[in-house]
Amino acid sequence: MDDIPFAFADSVLHCLNNESYSLTGSLHDRVWTAACSTHQTRRVNFELDIFFRDNGTFLCYLQRERSNDHIQTLSNEPYLSYIRIDTVAFSMDGPLQRKNDEMSFNEVLDIVIPLKPLLPAVRELHFVIGQPNGDYDGREQRKHLRKLDFLWKLQVAQYHSDYLFDMASKNVFVVAAKRTPFGTFGGKLKNHSATDLAEISTKAALQEAGVKPEKVDHIIIGNVIQTASDAIYLPRHVGLRVGVPQNVGALAVNRLCGSGFQAVVNASHQILLGESRIVVAGGVENMSQTPYTVRNVRFGTTLGANYEFEDTLWKGLTDSHVKLPMGMTAEKLGAQYKVTREEADAFAVRSQTLWKKAKDANVFDAEIVAMKLKSRKGEVVFDTDEHPRPGTTVEQMAKLPPVFQKNGLVNAGNASGICDGSASLILAGDEAVKAEGLKPLVRIVAWDAVGVDPSIMGIGPAPAIRSVLKKANLKLEDIDLVEVNEAFAPQALAVQRELGIAEEKFNVNGGAIALGHPLGASGARISGHLAHEMKRRGVKYGIGSACIGGGQGIAILFENVN
């Protein structure tokens, strides 16, 4: 019994009066406790505990029911179409008690449970609901029971490794992916807050998917630097602006440069656990609006003290734990993997050249939503990434001075660009795809986030990708496209060399050195770009990954379903 998992039911339909019943007898072990509510306009809440008897059979304990209104069974409840239904019945011998009064029951209700038994060893899940005879508390009790459907949406809180659980949805699909063009630092998007940008990409993604806002069950957005005065409300405001119902929740996630990927992972969790059918996942950053701060003045100033403006953007790009700026971690990796300055510069030129080739072939048209911007000359259309410099040559790169150390590798041309932008994806489970007539681009197969030495944080994608491949029982040779965020050229080359990624599979349309790296948005951009590019090329598998400041790596494996 010690290995029995704890899970929490989120939604139950019921048809009971406002009574608090308790089952008598020897209770062996409590398995679940849940706060339950319906999907109806009128909410009915009660707590449901499920118990084992000494003989191993299940019993349930209903308490603190808060309504005497009957809830009509939802025969068309959407979750029922993709959760396996097992019908079980239980005959009870013995009385039920309410307070101090013993009651007899003339019928026992058979319950239809949309749930495969959680444990392989448990083939039946027994619920007992009875109807009291005669009068009680001056009210005529119902003489007959009606059959109900119980809807369970399960979240597994902990489990034993020997047990496998059926999740509410077997698969998660990306059904749409759109992004804004990326604006350069202090460029065309400098006056658009992160919320503004995320609103634009989210609206475009919903439109591309053909999903009405009222169908969305959750909003999850990755964001690193809260640059606007209302940034703490970012995902909530995005949901409200695009028309998602007020009762739909919103969440901001921050895994630094992996935040966009993390939003996709969290959205997948929501769907696989049955908490949501359709989720908006994305990432956004407006780095141009990063504020300066003056510290230690909130509670007054000291006579004669000097107070300086602090550039929170530049300051934040230094890991105080290891006392290294991100660029120095790339320098360390470059030395470890014997990357030369010429190789780093050549890789940067490659990124610019591949971006230009893809742009000329209209590769990015499928993912970019054009924006209308105001200018002195009137309204202009912004539909092309602003940061790339496709005419850059190796000779020009060689003239750029190193930024972080004398005779170093990293310069302004072979580091990712500080940029502004947003990317949004629409994720849906099996049932939602079928019920809403959605057209998946890719299936999300596996993911992982790992920790590495913070002083060489840029190597993070290598162990993350290895972990994902192991989970999917695949080899790197099985993967058709690999997108690694180009934080710095030496860092990207180190990951490529560590894994042995073939040149023709690696960042095939350029990367963050050309496009730019809006911190919270990059993971979502890479995910969306892979979804479209895998479809365009007709390839089966793609992996997106990023290194993460502080010493982490994250990766997601996608499968083309077309």
N, C-alpha and C positions, 0 to 999 in steps of 0.2 A: 504493500500500500504506500510505502514511502516514495515510490517512483511515480505515483499518480500526479499528473500535471495540474497546475492551477490555470484556469482560463476564465475570461470574463465575458459573459453574454451582454451584448449591447442592445439587443432589440427583441422583444417578445410580444406576440399578440395573444391576448387572453380574453376570457369571457366569464369572469367571476364577479360575485357581489363583493361589497366592501366589508369583507370579513378577514380576520387574521387567524389562520388555522396553523396548527403545528402537529406534526406526526409524532405519535408516541412510540416508544420502543427503544431498543438499544442502538444508539448511533455510533458507528465504528469510526468513520473518518469523513470529514467534509472535503468534497472535491472542488466544488465551484461556489462562489458567491458572486452575485451580479446585481447591479443597479439596472433595471430594465425599463424601457419605454417603447412606445409604439411609433409607427410612422404616420399616424393619423394627425389631423389638425388638432384634435383634442388629445392631449397627452395623458397617459395613464401610467403611473410609476409604482413599482413595488420591488421588493428585494426577493431574489430567488436563491436559495441554498439547495444544493444537492448533496445527499448523504449516502454512505454505505451502511447497510445493516451488517450485523455480525456474520450473517450467512452469505454476504457478498452482494446481495441485491441492492439496487439503487432506491433511494427514497428522496423526495424533495420536500422542502420546507419553505412555505410562502409566509412572508411577514411584512408588516407595515404597508399594506396596500392602501392607496390614497384616493381611490375613486370608486363609486358604485355604478358608473356608467359602463354599459357593455360596448365593446369594441368589435366592429364587424370584421370578419375574416377577410383578408385581402387575397382573393384568389389570383389576382394578377400581379402580386408583389414581384418585382423584377428579380430579386435575389433568388427566388425559388427555381428559376430556369437553369441555374448552373450549380446549385448545391444539391448533392445527392440526397434523395429522400428515403428514409427507412421508417416503416410503420412498426411501432411496438405497442404492446398493451401490458397492463399489469393489474392483477386482481388482488385487492387488499383484504386481509382478514384482521379485524381489530378496529377499535374505535379511534376517532380523531378527537382532539380536545381543543376547545376555544376557551381561554381563561380557565375558569374552574368548572365549566359545565361540560359534561360528557355528551357527545352528539353521535347519533347513528346515521349511516349513509345508505341510501337505497340503490345508488348507481355508481359505477366507476367509469370515468371518461377515458376513452382511447385517444391518445394524442398522436398526431402526425408530426414527426420531427424531421425538419430539413437538415439532417446532420448525419454523416457517416460516423459510426462509433470512433471515438478518439483513439482508443487503444486497441491494438490487434487482438488482445486477449479478451476484450469486452465486446460481446456481440449484441447486447441489448442495453438500452438506457431506459430505465423505468421511471415514469412520472405517475403520481397518484393525485387525482382531483376528484372529489366527491361532492354530492349534492345533499344537504341536510333535509330530513323529513320534517313536516309540520311547520309550526310557527316558531319564530325565533326573534327575540327582541321586538315583538309586536308586529312583525312583518311576515306576510305569507311568502315562504321561500318557493323558488321555482321547483316544479316537480320533475322537470326533465332537463337533461343536459344536452348541450349542442356540441357537435364536434368542432374542434379548433385546429388551426395551423399554428404551430410555434415556429417563429423565425429566429434563428440564432445567427448572430454575426460574431465569430469568435476571434479573440486576440490571444495568442499563446504568450503567456507571461514567462513561464519557465517550463522546461520539459526534460525528460531523460533521453539520453542519446539513443536508446534502443527503440524509441517510439517514433513513428512517422505520423504526421498530421496532415489531413486534407485541408488545404487552404481554400478560401472562398473562391478565388480565381486561380486557375492553373498557370495562366500566362498574363504577361503585361506587354502591351503593344504601344509603340509610338505611332499615333495616327496623324500627327501634324507637327511641323517644326518651322517656326519663323523667327527672324531676328531683324533688328534695325541694322542699317549700315553702321559701322563703327567710326566714331569721330575721333580725330586726333586730339591730343592734350591742348585745351584752350581753343578748340576748333568749333565746328558747326553745331555741336551738341552741348556746348558748355553751359547754355542757359536752360537746358532741359534737365529737370531733376531725375533721379533714379526712378521715382514713381512714374513720372511722365513717360520715360522710355519703356518701362515694363508694361505700362498700359498699352502702348502702341504694339509691342510685339505679341502681347497676350491676345488682344483683339484680333490681330492678323492670324494667329494660330487657331483660334476658335473658328474664325471664318473659313480658313483652309480645311479644317477638319469637318466642317458642317455641324458643329456642336453648338447648340443654343446655350447661353450662359446659365440658364436655370437648370441645366443638366449637370453642371459641375458640382462635385462633392467636396473639393478642397483646393486651396491655393498654396503652393509651396515655392518660395523664391529664395535663391541664394544671393547674399549681399554681404560684402566685407566691411566697407567703410561707410558709416552713416553720415553722409555728407550734407544732407538737407535738414532743415529744422524739424521737419515732420517725418524724418526717415524711420523713426521707431515704429511707425504705423504702416510701413511700406507694403507688405503683402496684403494687409487688410484693405488699404485704400485702393490697391490695384483691383482686388476682387469687386469692391463696390463700384468702382469706376466702369468696369467692363460689364456690369449688370448681373453679376453672380448674386443669388439670393442672400439676404442678410443673415440667415441662419447657417450659412456655410462658413466653416472655419478657415483660417489663414495662418501660415507659419513662415518665418524667416529662418534660414539656416546659414551658418558660417563655418565652413571648413577652408577658409582662406581661398587659395587659387583653385581648390576643388569644390567650391560651394555650388557651382552650377551642376556638377556631377552629383553632389550630395542631394540636391533637390530632386533629381531624377530617382535616386535610390530611395529617398523617403516616400516619394509618390508611389514607387513600386511596392513598398511595404504596405501602404494604405490599401492598395488594390488587392494584394495577395492575402491580406488578413481579412478582407471583406468589409473594411471600414468605408471604402469608397469604390465607386464604379468608374468614374472619370475624374482625373486630377490634372490641374495645370501645374507644370513644373518648369522652373526657369531660373535665370540668373541675370543680375543687372549691376552695373556700376557706373557712376559718374565721378571719375577721378578728378576731372577739372574743377569740381566744386568742393574738393577736400579743403577744409578750413585751416587757417592758422589758429593757434591757441596761445594764450598768455596764462601761464600757470602760477599758482600761489597768490592770486589776488582776490579770490572770491570773498575772503573774510578780512579784507583790508590789506594795505601795503605798508611796508616798513620804510622809515626815513632813510634815504640814501641808497636804498636797494635798486638794482637794475633789473628790469623785467623785459624779457625778450620775446618776440614772436617765435613760435615753434612751428615749423612746417610739419604738420602731422602726417602728411603723405610720405615725405622722405624719411621721417623718423620711424614711421611704421614699417618701413622696408628693411629695418635692422632687427635681427633677432637678439633681444637683450639677454636671453639665456646663455647663448654662446658668444655674444658680443661680436656678431658678424653681420654686415649687410648682406642681402641676398646675392649681390654680385660677387662677393668674396667666396660664398659657398660654391658658386659656379667656377671661380678661379681654382679652388681646391679640386673640384671634380676634373677640370681640364688637365691639371697636373697629374692626377691619379690615372687618367685614361690617355695620357700622352697626346692631348689635342694641341695642335700648333695654332698660332695666330692666323696663319694662312688658311688652315682648314676651317677655323671658326668663321672667318670672313667669307670664305667660299660657300659655307652653309647658309649664311645670311643672304648672300646673293641668290642662291638657289631658292630660298623661300620667296624672295621678291619676284623672281623669274616665273616660278610655278604659279604664283598668284596671278600675274599678268596673263599667262597662258590660259588659266581657268577663267579669268574675267573675259577675255576675248572670245572664249567659247561659250559664254553665258552660263557657266556652271553655277554661279551664285544666285542666278535669278530665282531659282526655286525656293531659296531660303530667305532672301532679303525682302522686306516690305519697304516700299518707297515712302519717304517722309516729305511733307510739304513744309518748308521753312520760310520764315519771313526774312527779307533782306532789304537793303536800301533801294534795290531795283525792283522790289515787289516780291511776290511769292516765287520760290524756286523749288525744284524737286531734288531731293537728296537721296540717291539710290546706289551709291558706290562708296565702298570703304575709303575713308579719307587718309588713313595713315600710310598705305603702301607707297614705296618709291621704286617702281619697276625699272627705272633706268639706271639703277645703282650698279656700279662695276666693282670688281675686285680691286682695281687700282685706286678708286675713290675710297674704298673701305680701308685700304692700307694707310691712308693719310690720317685716319681718325685716331686720336690719342686714347690710350687705355684709361678707364675711369677709376678703377679701384686699387690698382697697384702698378708700380713701375714695371714696364715690360710685360704687362698683363695681357690677358686675352680679351676681356670684355670691354667693348666700347659702345658708343651710342648707336652704332649701326647693326651690331649683332646681338643686341638685347631686345626683348619684347617691348613693344610700344606702350606707353601710358596712354590709355584711351577711355572713351565713354561708349556705352552700348548696352543692349539688352537682347536676350534670346529666350524664347518660350517654346515649350513642347506640350502637347496634349497626350496624356497617357490614359489608356483604357484597358479593362480586363476583357476576358472572353465574352461574357454575357453582354456587356455594353457594346462591344463591337458588333455582335449579332443583332441585338435589339435596336440599335441606333443606325444600323447600316453603315458603319464606319469602315474606312479602308486603311488597314495598317501599312506602315512603311517598313518597320522592323520590329522584331520581338526582343525584349530585354532578357538575356540569357543568364548572366551572372555578373557579380560585382564584388569589389572588396576595397577596403582602405587599410593601409598598413603604416607602421612607423619605421623610420630610419634615423640614422645619425643626423642631428640637426645641422652639423657643420658641412654636410654634403647632401642637403635636403633634396637637391635636384635629381638624385638617383631614385627617388621614391617610385616613379612609374615602373621600374624594372621588377621589384618584388610584387608590386600590386598586379601587374600583368601576369606574372608567373602564377600568382594565387588564383586569379580568375580562370586562367587556362586549366589549372588543376581541378577547379570546381566543375568546369564544363567538360572535363575529360578530353581536352583538345591539346594540340601542339601548336607552336607558333607557325609552323608550316601550313596549318589549316586556315590561318587567318589571312584574308585577302587585303585588308586595309588596316593600317595602324596609325592612329593620330595621337601624337604626344605633344602636349602644349609646349611651345618653344619659349620657355622663360628666358633662356640664354642659349646661344649657339653651343658653347662648350657643354652645357648641361644636356641639351638634346642629343648631341653626338655621343656623350657618355652613355646615355640610355640605349641608343642605337647599337653601340659597340657591346655593351653588357649583354644585351639580348640577341644580338646578331640579326637585327631587322633588315631585310632586303631593301635596297634603295627604292625599288619600284613600288613598294608597298607603304613607304614611310612619308607621311605628310605630303600627299601627292599633289595637293593644290596650294601649297604654301601653308604657313602657320602664323603664330603670334608675332614673329619678327616682322612679317609683312603686315598682317591684319591689325595687330595690336592685341593687348591683353587687359581688357576691363575685368578686374580680378574676379568678381562674382559671376560674370557672364560667360567666361571662356569655356567652362565645362558644359554649359548648356549649348553654346555655339558649336562646339566640337561634336556633341551628341546629335544635334540637328543636322549638321553638315554630313556626318557619317550616314545618317538615315537617308538623306537625299542622294548622296554619292553612291552608296551601295545599290540603291534602286537604279540610278543612272547607268552604272557599270554592269549591273546584273550579277554582282558577286554575293557570296553567301554570308561571310563573317567579317565583322569589323570591331576593332577595339579602340576606345577613346580613353586617354589617361592624362594625368597631370601630376607634377610635383607640387608640394605644398610647403610653404614656409613653416619653420619649426620642426621639420623632419617628418613628413608624411608623403604618401603617394596614394592615388585613387585610380581605379580603372573600372570600366564597364564594357561588357561584351554584348554586341548586338548581332542578331541574325536576320537576314533578309527573308521575308515571308512571301515575296512575290516570285 
